[in-house]
Amino acid sequence: MASFSPETDSEDELPPEWEERATLDGGVYYANHVDKSTQWVHPRTGKRKEVTGSLPFGWERRHLPDGKILYVNHDDQKTTYIDPRLAFAKECQSSKGLEDFRQRFDASSNALQILHGQDLSGKVAIVTGANHGGIGYEMARTLARSGCTVVFACRDLNKARVSIGKIKSERTYVNFKCHAMHLDLASLKSVRTFADNFLRDFQVLDILILNAGILGHSHTLTEDNLELTFQVNYLSHFYLSHLLKPAMCKSASIPKIVAISAESHRFSQIGNSAEFLAESCLNKTSGKHFCPTFAYNDSKLFCLMFALEANQIWKNIRSIAVHPGNMVYSNLGRHWWIYRVLFGLVRPFAKSLSQAAAPGIFAAVSPEMRGVGGIYINNCFPCQPSKVALDQDSRKNLFKTSLNLLQTRGHTIQ
């Protein structure tokens, strides 16, 4: 992985005689009020910038009789003559891609900061496990507040509806487009039903966030005769992604899959061996020597490997794996009293839920991640995953084994 240079604010500051402006189609140019000249490159850095073609969500452009343009912010009922898109101008990316990546966000950034200034109207997203009290809820809430149509894919529909109600109560004057749909990841049949219902109601999908997960369960078999943590955290998400692939291929933009992994994937007991990987997946139906922590670590490794491999073989879809943060105080550990105690102890020092949601939002919709996939994000920054995740043979074997597990249970993927 190439080294990345942090962005500095001082070099980007304009000299006194210069003004930054934007065209309707998103180009940024610079006007010199002394010599009455204009140019496309920044007068100090020599670099080009761009903004989105659309205004931030909640803004309106009004043309006044005198020829001036007034910008109205319906969120706080304020007006300005300055194009609000300029506050979110980004340097044009070169063909080098991530080699010239300049970090704008870090561990302290929250999800709303990542999406500030963007308008996701017309986009459709699915967030699994989006009930209140978790990272998924914060990601869904942030997307909805930027105009995105968000499907809350949850096992408990009543809780999902309560979560949607809380979001709508924050801004009663905004028509949030949120929908609750039943999805039980412990049932492959439920996954199939959810996908069929979604394809019937929406047809197109732009963002798929594979967030739902469990931690601390003792060895339990699902109705599909699979170990619970393995199926909920990984295999059902793998299946769901395949079923929703046709809808993602219809997206007018570059569709994104964001798989929530974890740094704990580095502590998986799976070695760098394709054969051992397949054996580990198949042995998830056995309770012998089962450890909830190891099962969780393995599932997060599988999520990461799936994202890297899917990005390589699904040419029209970009997929990214992210780590939300260590010991985030959420409802993830509600099934294990040990983790509830640990979460309680570290809560003052851990990320907030909005901060933990930031990497997922960053991977899904930030301008610098547009068209980028096949990477692992930690604290809104690309980083190297474990060796086994980078092993191509192991990833291919995981894909093959996962498809076989589905097929033997009557869920063949076309």
C-alpha positions in Angstrom: 0.0 0.0 0.0 1.4 3.4 -1.0 2.0 6.0 1.6 -0.6 8.8 1.9 0.1 12.5 2.5 -2.2 14.3 4.9 -4.0 17.4 3.6 -3.0 20.7 5.0 -5.2 23.8 5.1 -2.6 26.4 4.7 -1.6 25.6 1.1 -5.2 25.6 0.1 -5.9 29.2 1.3 -6.5 31.6 -1.5 -4.5 34.9 -1.9 -6.6 38.0 -1.0 -7.3 39.0 -4.6 -8.7 35.7 -5.6 -12.2 34.2 -5.4 -13.3 30.6 -5.8 -16.4 30.0 -8.0 -18.3 27.0 -9.3 -20.0 26.2 -12.6 -23.4 24.6 -12.8 -21.9 21.3 -13.9 -19.5 21.1 -11.0 -16.3 22.8 -12.3 -14.4 25.0 -10.0 -12.6 28.1 -11.3 -10.8 31.1 -9.8 -11.4 34.7 -10.5 -8.7 37.4 -9.9 -10.4 40.7 -9.0 -7.2 42.7 -9.6 -6.4 41.8 -13.3 -10.0 40.5 -14.0 -8.7 37.1 -15.1 -10.0 33.6 -14.5 -8.3 30.2 -14.4 -9.2 26.6 -13.7 -6.3 25.7 -11.4 -5.8 26.9 -7.8 -3.5 29.9 -7.8 -1.4 28.6 -5.0 -1.4 24.8 -5.4 -1.8 24.6 -9.1 -4.4 21.8 -8.8 -7.9 21.6 -10.1 -11.0 21.1 -8.0 -14.5 20.0 -8.5 -17.8 20.0 -6.7 -21.0 17.9 -7.2 -23.4 19.0 -9.8 -26.3 19.1 -7.4 -26.7 21.3 -4.3 -26.4 19.9 -0.8 -29.6 18.3 0.4 -32.1 20.9 1.6 -30.6 23.8 -0.5 -32.4 25.6 -3.4 -30.9 27.8 -6.1 -33.0 30.9 -7.0 -32.4 33.3 -9.9 -33.2 36.9 -8.9 -34.6 39.5 -11.3 -31.2 41.5 -11.2 -29.4 38.4 -12.5 -27.9 37.4 -9.2 -28.2 33.8 -7.8 -29.4 33.4 -4.3 -29.0 30.1 -2.4 -31.6 29.1 0.2 -31.0 26.6 3.0 -34.4 25.3 4.0 -32.9 23.4 6.9 -32.0 26.5 8.9 -34.0 29.1 6.8 -30.9 31.1 5.8 -29.8 32.5 2.5 -26.4 33.3 0.9 -25.0 34.5 -2.4 -22.1 32.0 -2.1 -22.5 28.7 -3.8 -22.7 26.2 -0.8 -21.1 23.5 -2.9 -17.7 25.3 -2.6 -17.6 24.3 1.0 -17.2 20.7 -0.1 -14.9 21.2 -3.1 -12.5 18.3 -3.7 -9.3 18.1 -5.7 -9.8 16.2 -8.9 -8.4 12.7 -8.6 -5.6 11.7 -10.9 -5.4 8.4 -12.8 -3.2 7.1 -10.0 -6.3 6.6 -7.8 -5.4 5.9 -4.2 -1.7 6.7 -4.7 -2.5 10.4 -4.2 -5.2 9.9 -1.6 -5.3 12.7 0.9 -7.0 11.9 4.2 -9.8 14.3 5.2 -11.4 12.2 8.0 -10.1 10.2 10.9 -11.2 8.3 14.0 -12.8 11.4 15.5 -15.0 12.1 12.4 -18.7 11.2 12.6 -21.1 10.0 10.0 -22.9 13.3 9.5 -19.6 15.1 8.9 -18.8 12.6 6.1 -22.0 13.2 4.3 -22.2 17.0 5.0 -23.0 18.8 1.8 -24.1 15.8 -0.2 -27.5 15.2 -1.8 -28.4 11.5 -2.1 -31.9 12.1 -3.4 -32.8 9.4 -5.9 -30.4 6.9 -4.3 -31.6 3.7 -2.7 -29.8 1.9 0.1 -30.2 -1.2 2.3 -28.8 -1.3 5.8 -29.1 -4.7 7.5 -29.5 -4.6 11.3 -30.5 -0.9 11.4 -32.4 -0.9 14.6 -31.9 1.9 17.2 -28.9 1.5 19.4 -26.4 0.2 16.8 -24.0 1.3 14.1 -26.5 0.3 11.4 -29.1 2.7 12.8 -26.6 5.6 12.6 -25.6 4.8 9.1 -29.2 4.5 8.0 -30.1 7.8 9.8 -27.2 9.6 8.1 -28.1 8.4 4.7 -31.8 9.3 5.2 -30.9 12.8 6.4 -29.1 13.4 3.1 -32.2 12.4 1.0 -31.4 8.8 0.4 -34.2 6.2 0.3 -33.2 3.8 3.1 -34.5 0.3 3.6 -34.1 -0.9 7.2 -33.6 -4.6 6.9 -34.3 -6.0 10.4 -35.5 -9.1 12.1 -37.8 -7.1 14.4 -40.1 -5.0 12.3 -41.6 -3.2 15.3 -38.2 -2.0 16.5 -37.3 -1.0 12.9 -40.5 1.1 12.7 -39.7 2.7 16.1 -36.2 3.6 14.8 -37.7 5.2 11.6 -40.1 7.1 13.8 -37.2 8.5 15.9 -35.4 9.7 12.7 -38.6 11.4 11.4 -39.2 13.1 14.7 -35.8 14.9 14.5 -37.0 17.0 11.5 -40.7 16.9 11.1 -40.6 19.2 8.1 -38.4 16.8 6.0 -40.0 13.9 4.2 -37.6 11.1 5.1 -37.9 8.1 2.8 -37.4 5.2 5.2 -38.9 1.7 4.8 -38.9 -1.2 7.2 -38.6 -4.7 5.7 -38.3 -8.0 7.5 -35.0 -9.9 7.2 -33.9 -12.7 9.5 -30.3 -13.6 8.7 -30.7 -16.8 10.6 -32.9 -18.1 7.9 -31.9 -18.5 4.2 -35.5 -18.7 3.3 -36.1 -15.3 4.9 -33.1 -13.9 3.0 -34.7 -15.1 -0.3 -38.1 -13.6 0.7 -36.6 -10.3 1.6 -34.7 -10.1 -1.8 -37.8 -11.0 -3.7 -39.9 -8.4 -2.0 -37.2 -5.7 -2.5 -36.8 -6.5 -6.2 -40.6 -6.3 -6.5 -40.9 -2.9 -4.7 -37.7 -1.1 -5.7 -36.0 -2.8 -8.7 -32.8 -0.7 -8.3 -30.2 -0.6 -5.5 -27.3 1.8 -5.2 -25.8 1.0 -1.7 -25.9 -2.3 0.2 -24.4 -2.1 3.7 -23.9 -5.5 5.3 -23.9 -4.5 8.9 -26.0 -6.9 11.0 -24.0 -9.1 13.3 -24.1 -11.1 16.5 -21.4 -11.7 19.2 -21.1 -14.0 22.1 -23.6 -16.7 21.2 -22.9 -20.3 22.4 -22.9 -23.0 19.7 -26.4 -22.9 18.1 -27.6 -24.4 14.8 -30.0 -22.5 12.6 -32.9 -24.0 10.7 -30.5 -24.4 7.8 -28.2 -26.6 10.0 -25.5 -24.0 10.1 -23.7 -22.4 13.1 -25.6 -19.2 14.0 -22.7 -16.7 14.1 -21.3 -18.0 10.8 -24.6 -17.7 9.0 -25.8 -14.4 10.5 -22.6 -12.5 10.2 -21.4 -13.9 6.9 -23.2 -16.5 4.8 -26.6 -14.9 4.7 -25.0 -11.6 3.8 -23.1 -13.5 1.0 -26.4 -14.9 -0.2 -28.2 -11.6 0.0 -25.5 -9.8 -2.0 -25.9 -12.4 -4.8 -29.7 -12.1 -4.9 -29.5 -8.3 -5.0 -26.8 -8.2 -7.6 -29.3 -7.7 -10.5 -30.8 -4.6 -8.8 -27.3 -3.1 -8.2 -26.4 -3.6 -11.8 -29.3 -1.3 -12.7 -27.9 1.6 -10.7 -27.3 4.8 -12.7 -24.1 5.3 -10.6 -21.4 3.0 -9.4 -23.2 0.7 -6.9 -21.4 -0.1 -3.6 -21.3 -3.0 -1.2 -20.0 -2.2 2.2 -19.2 -5.1 4.4 -18.7 -4.4 8.1 -15.7 -6.4 9.1 -13.4 -5.8 12.2 -9.8 -5.6 13.2 -10.5 -8.8 15.1 -10.3 -10.6 11.7 -6.5 -10.6 12.3 -7.1 -13.0 15.3 -9.0 -15.6 13.3 -7.8 -19.1 13.9 -7.9 -19.8 10.1 -4.4 -20.1 8.6 -3.3 -19.0 5.2 -4.5 -22.2 3.5 -7.4 -22.6 1.0 -8.0 -26.2 2.1 -8.1 -25.3 5.8 -10.5 -22.4 5.0 -13.0 -24.7 3.3 -12.7 -27.2 6.1 -13.4 -24.4 8.7 -16.5 -23.3 6.9 -17.9 -26.8 6.6 -17.1 -27.6 10.3 -19.2 -24.6 11.5 -22.0 -27.2 11.9 -20.0 -28.8 14.7 -20.0 -27.8 18.4 -16.7 -29.4 19.2 -14.1 -27.0 20.6 -16.5 -24.1 19.7 -15.5 -20.6 21.0 -17.8 -17.6 20.5 -14.9 -15.2 20.1 -13.2 -17.3 17.5 -16.4 -17.8 15.6 -16.9 -14.0 15.5 -13.3 -13.3 14.4 -13.7 -15.9 11.6 -17.0 -14.4 10.4 -15.4 -11.0 10.2 -12.5 -12.4 8.2 -15.0 -14.1 5.8 -16.8 -10.7 5.4 -13.5 -9.0 4.5 -12.5 -11.8 2.1 -15.9 -11.7 0.4 -15.7 -7.9 -0.2 -12.2 -8.2 -1.7 -13.2 -11.1 -4.0 -16.6 -9.7 -5.0 -14.9 -6.5 -6.1 -12.6 -8.5 -8.3 -15.2 -10.7 -10.0 -18.2 -8.4 -10.1 -17.0 -5.9 -12.6 -19.9 -3.4 -12.4 -20.0 -3.3 -8.6 -17.5 -1.9 -6.1 -17.2 -3.5 -2.7 -15.2 -2.4 0.4 -14.8 -3.8 3.8 -14.5 -1.5 6.8 -13.6 -1.6 10.5 -16.0 0.6 12.5 -13.9 0.8 15.7 -12.7 -1.1 18.7 -15.0 -1.8 21.6 -17.8 0.5 20.3 -20.6 0.8 22.9 -23.5 -0.6 21.0 -26.1 -3.4 21.3 -23.7 -5.9 19.6 -22.7 -7.6 22.9 -26.2 -7.8 24.3 -26.1 -11.6 24.3 -22.9 -11.9 26.3 -22.6 -10.5 29.8 -18.8 -10.4 29.7 -18.8 -8.0 26.8 -21.6 -5.9 28.3 -19.3 -5.4 31.3 -16.3 -4.6 29.1 -18.3 -2.2 26.9 -19.5 -0.5 30.1 -15.9 0.0 31.3 -14.5 1.4 28.0 -17.5 3.5 27.1 -16.0 6.8 28.1 -13.0 6.1 25.9 -14.6 4.4 22.9 -16.0 5.9 19.7 -19.6 7.1 19.7 -22.0 5.3 17.4 -21.9 8.1 14.9 -18.1 8.0 14.8 -18.3 4.2 14.4 -20.7 4.6 11.5 -18.4 7.1 9.8 -16.1 4.5 8.0 -19.0 2.7 6.5 -20.6 6.0 5.2 -17.2 7.1 4.0 -16.7 3.8 2.0 -20.2 4.0 0.6 -20.6 7.6 -0.6 -17.6 9.8 -0.1 -16.3 11.4 -3.3 -12.8 10.0 -2.9 -14.2 6.5 -2.7 -16.3 6.9 -5.9 -15.3 4.0 -8.2 -12.9 2.6 -5.6 -13.3 -1.0 -4.3 -11.3 -4.0 -3.2 -9.8 -2.3 -0.1 -10.1 -2.4 3.7 -10.9 0.8 5.5 -10.0 1.6 9.1 -10.7 5.1 10.5 -11.7 6.4 7.1 -8.2 5.4 5.8 -7.1 2.5 3.5 -5.0 -0.1 5.4 -3.6 -3.6 4.9 -5.8 -6.5 5.9 -4.4 -9.8 7.2 -2.3 -12.1 4.9 -5.0 -14.7 4.6 -7.5 -12.1 3.4 -5.0 -11.1 0.7 -4.5 -14.7 -0.4 -6.4 -15.0 -3.7 -6.6 -18.8 -3.6 -8.2 -18.7 -0.1 -10.7 -16.1 -1.3 -11.7 -18.1 -4.3 -12.0 -21.2 -2.1 -14.2 -19.3 0.3 -16.5 -18.2 -2.5 -16.7 -21.8 -3.9 -17.4 -23.3 -0.4 -20.1 -20.7 0.4 -21.9 -21.4 -2.9 -21.7 -25.1 -2.1 -23.2 -24.6 1.3 -26.1 -22.7 -0.2 -26.6 -25.2 -3.0 -26.7 -28.2 -0.6 -29.5 -26.4 1.3 -31.6 -25.8 -1.8 -30.6 -22.2 -2.4 -28.9 -22.3 -5.8 -27.7 -18.9 -7.1 -28.2 -18.3 -10.8 
